[in-house]
Amino acid sequence: MIRFEQVGKVYADGTTAVHDLSFEVGEGELVTLVGPSGCGKTTTMMMVNRLIEPTSGRILVNGEDISTVDPVKLRRGIGYVIQQVGLFPHRTVLDNTATVPALVGWKRSRARERAAELLDLVGLDPAVYGSRYPAQLSGGQRQRVGVARALAADPPVLLMDEPFGAVDPVVRERLQNEFLSLQATVRKTVLMVTHDIEEAVRMSDRIAVYGEGRIEQFDSPGAVLGSPATPYVARFVGADRGLKRLSVTTIEPEDLEEPPVARLDEPAAVAAARLGAAGSRWAVVLNSAGELHGWVAADALGIAGEHGTVGELARRMDAWVPVGAPLKQAFSEMLQHDAGWVAVLDGARFLGVLTPAKLHEALRRSVDADAQGVGRDEVDFDSVSDA
């Protein structure tokens, strides 16, 4: 969808902003340009909508050389989200959102209808927020309006320049999650600029790590963290890149252990005998449909003796995550609840538990899989749990 072919930018004073860039952003892909201030990433992005003109090479959008397209027409077909949002202070939220459709000739009723749809999509009820002005919104709400406005004319390409950098960390994480959910629905081709490697890892399908005006590595987040291409990339992503990789490594069913299980309506004495024979101190408690109910201690079952059922003794299970969640989420649950493992669910159905040893093994498999260019299930090594 977006292709750079040996693109360079040299300013009149001789400063080289970018040098010989060649890379491609596929349709529906979210690519992040990440690097320190002054490395050329914003210049790269602004060349796509011709706010900055390249000195050499060419840029193609959907197969068309953008140098042959009228700049105004080009920009109206590309969504643009910036850190400062740039809303018109004298126009309502609904009118701000309808700006681009109106400029490209949509009827006012259709433009406002589209604006209302987009506001609802980004979590702002148009009946509540549509008549408000930007000054009446929080920073996070203004940023959502900026995203809605960029999407209003349904552009195939979206450019985002530090889109979540002007809000506090809690709001930023929420906006990132909301945008990823939105992207799963609209599947735009997105080129995003950030200086934050953690944001890049969290948001991207692929990352371009910039040095001085050039790309040092262009790869998946997992590969950038697990196999930095150059010493520069290794320094930029940081010595804690293993921890960052927890954010992009998902929990798979093969990562799980099968713990002892007790049924909700099972007599306590029967469950106690089974756990005693297995030498287990606890069991996961499931209902008849295999859904998680909680957990129970072997000691509690033993004290109950011939009286009561497992359900009467079961305790709430607070440490759980859905299958497919990142390992970071599981690790966070372990720490938050001081738990030695977390339950992993598919909907309400219990799949197994993730232990610290299995979490470490999943991370190692992910790193080795990227290094070898194979799937995680094809990586073979001696695990900690097998020792």
N, C-alpha and C positions, 0 to 999 in steps of 0.2 A: 504493500500500500504506500509506504514512504521509502524511497531509496536515495541514498547519498552516493554519488559517484565522484571520487577524488575531489571532494569539495574543500576549498580553502578560503580563508578570509584574512586579508592583510589591510590594515588601516593606513591612512595617508601618512602617518608619522612613522611607518615601517613596522608597527607592532603586528605580530602574527597572532591572531586570536584562535584560529583553528587551522590545522595543516593536514591536507590529504585525507579527509574523512571518507571512508567507504563502508557503509553498513545499511541494513534493511530492517524495517519494522513491518512484520506481516499483518495481514488483515485481522482485526480483532485482538491484536496483541498489545499488551501494555509494557512498554520499554521505558526504563528510567535512566536518565543521564545523571550520574552522581560524581561528585568531585569537590575539591576545595574552591573557595571563591577565586575568580579570575582564571579558571582553567579552560573556559570556552564553551561550557555546556549551555548557558543561556543564549549565547550567540548562535550556537547550533540550532536550537529550537526556533529562534526568531527568524532564521533564514527560511524555515519551512513556510511561513506566511508572508515572507518578503518584507518584514519590518526591518530586516538587515539583508542587504544583497551580497551574495558570495562574490569573491574575487575570481575564483576558478572552479572548475568542475560544474556539475549540474545536480539538481534535486528533482526527483520525479514523485508526484503524488497520483496514485492510481494509474500509473503508466504515462502520465502527461508531464512534460518538462514545464515546471512552474514559471520559468522565465518567459514563456510564451503566453502566459495567462495574465489578464488585467489584474493588478494587485488588489483592487477593491473587490472585484468579483471573487478572487481567490480567498480573501479573508472572510468574506461572508459565507463561504462554504467550509470554513475550518473553525471549530469551537476553540475558544481561548479563555483559560482560567488563570488568573494571577493572584499572588499573595494578598495584594491590597484590595482585591475584588473589583474595584472600579465601578461601582453602581452609581447611577445618576441620583444625586441626593434629592432633587426636586420631583422625581417620578416615583409612583407607587411600586411596590414589589411586583405586582402583576404586570405593570407597564414596562418595568425594567426587564423582566423575563421575556416579554414579547418584542423586545427591541429588534433583534435580528430578523425574525419572520416578517416584521413590518417593513424593514429595509429592503428585503428581497421581494416585496410585492404581495405578500399575503394580505387577504382581507382582514380588517381589524377584528372582526368577530372570530375568525379562524385563528388568528395570532393569539388572541386572548384565551381562547379555548385550549390551544396547545400549551400556553404558559401555565394555565391552571393545572393541566395534566402533569406537567413537569414539576411544579411546586409540590403537588401531592406525592409524586414519585420520590422526591428528595426529603419527604417527611415534614413538609410545611403545608398545613391545611389552607388552601387558597381562600376559603371563606373567612378564616381567621387572620391570615397574614397578607392576603392579596392587596388589601387597601392600605396597608401600613407603608411607612417610608423607611428607607435604610437606617436612619438615625434611631428608629424605634426597635431595631433588632439587635440581638447579641452578635458578637463576632462570628460565632459558629453558624448562626442563622444567616448572616450575610454571605458567608462562604458557600452555604448551600444554595442560596439564590444565584450566586456566581456560577455554580455548576449547572443549575437549571437553565440559566440564560445561555450558557455555552452549548447546551444540548437542544435548545428550543427549535432551531431550524433543521434538526436531525442531520448534523454534519457527519460524514464518515470518519473524519479525523478530529481528534481533540488534543490540543496542546495545553499543558499545565505547568506553570512556572511557580515552584514553591507553594502549591495551592493550600497547604495546611500549616504553613509556617508561622502564621500570625495569631494562632490561638494557643491556649494552654495545653499541656500534655494530655490531660484527660479528654478534653474536647477533640484534640487532634486524633487520638486513637479512635474515638467514636466516629469522627468524620471519615477516617481511613476505612473503617469497617463498613460504613454506609456506602462509601463510594465503590468498594469491592463488590458489595451486594448489587449495587446499581450496574456496575460493569458486567456482572454475570448475566444481567437482563438485556442490556442494550448492546454489548459487545462492540464498542467503538475501538478504533485504532488510536492508541494513546501514546504520546511522547511526553514524558514528565521529567521535570528538572528538580533535583533536590541536592542538598549537601549532606543529608543525613543517611548514612549507610543502613541504619536500622529501618528507616522508612522505605528505602529502596528494596531491601530484602523482603519486607512485609508486602509491598504492593506489586512487585514486578513479575512478569513472565521471564523477562531477561533484563540484565543490567549492563550498561556501558560505563565502565570506570574510567574517568578522565584523568590524564596527567596534564602536562602543559600543552594544551591545544591539540591533543591527540588521544585516542582511545587506547588504554593499556590492556583492557580485557573486556570482551563482550560475550557474556555467557549467562547461564541460569543463575539465580541467587545461590543455589546449593553449590554449584561449581565454583563461583567466585569465592565463597566462604571456605569451601573444602579444598580447593586446588588453585590458589592465587597464581596467576600467570607470571607475575614479576615480583621482585622484592618491593617495588613501589605499591602494588596492589595489596600485598600482605601487610605492609605498614598502614595503608589507608583503612582496610577493613578491621584492623586491630588484632592484638594478641588474644582477645576474647572471642574470636570469630567462631570458635566451637560453640560457645553459648548462643551467639547470634543464630547459628545454624539450627538450634532448637526450634526457631520460629518457622522454618521452612521444611522441616522434616515431620511428616504426618504419621499418626499412629495407624498401623495396619493390623489386621487380625492375626497375622503370623508373629507379631511382636508380643503377643499376650501369653500369660500362663493361665492354666485352668486350676482354680483353687477348689478346696472342698466346698460342697454345696449342700445346704439343708432346705427342705421345703417348708413353706409357711404353715401348713396344717399338719406337719409331721410331729409325732410325739417326741417330747424332749429327750426321753430316755433312749429312744431309737437313734436319734441324731448323736447323742452323747457317746453311745457305744461305737458308732461308726467313726467318729472323730478320734476317739481313744485308740481304736485299732490302727488308724492311719497316723497317729502321733501328731495330730493337728490341734492347734490351740484356738482356732476360730473357723467359721464357715460363712460364706455368702448365703444370704437368705433370698430365695426366689419364690414367686407365686406359681400357680399351676400352668401359667402361660409362659414361664421362663423369663418373667420380667423381674427386675431388681426391686426388692423390698427393703433390704438392709443387711445387717450382719449380726452374728451371734457368737459369743465367746463359749468355748468348751466348758470353762469353769461354771458359767451360769447354767448350762444344760445339766451339768453334773449335780449341782446343788438342787435343781428342780426335781431330780430323781424321777419317780413314776408319775409325777403330776405335771400338768400343763403341756403346751405345745411350743414349737419353735417360734411361732408368731407372737406368743405372749412375752417372749424373752428377747426378741430381736430388737436391735438398735438401729437408729437412722444412719444411712450411708451418705455422708456429706461429700466425700472425695470421689467424684466421678467426672468423666469427660465422654463426649461422643467419639465414636470411631472416625478417623479422618482428621481429628483435631491435631494441632501442632504439638510436638513434644513439650514445647515451652509451657503450654497450658496445663499439661499433666504435671510437669515439674512444679508449677505454681500451686496447683491443688495439693500436692504432697506437702509443700512447705506451709501453706496456709492452714491446713488441718493437721499438721504434724503426723502425717500418715506414712506408713511404710509401703503403700501401694495405692493405686487408684483403680476403681472399677471403670470398665469401658463398655459403653452401650451403643446399640444400633437402634435408635428410637428409644423404646423402653426395654427392649430385649437385651439381656445380659450376654456379653461375649467372652469376658475374661477379665484379668487384672494385669495392669502394667506395673512392674516392680522397678526399683532403681537399676538393678542389673539389666533388665530387659530394655529399659530406656537407653542405657549406655550402649547396649548391643545394637539397637535400632539406629542410633546416631552413627556408630561405626560402620554399619552396613550402608547407610546413606552416603557417607564420605567415600567409602571404597567403591561403591557403585558408580559415583560420578567420576572418580579417578580412572576406573576401568571401562567406562562407557557401557555399563550393563545395568540390568534391573536389580533392585535390592534383593529380590528372591534368588538371584544368581550368585550372590556373594557368599563365599564360604570361609569361615574362620572359627577358631576355638573361642567360644563365648565364655564370659565370666561365670555364667550360671552352670556351665558344663564342667567347670573346674572341680 
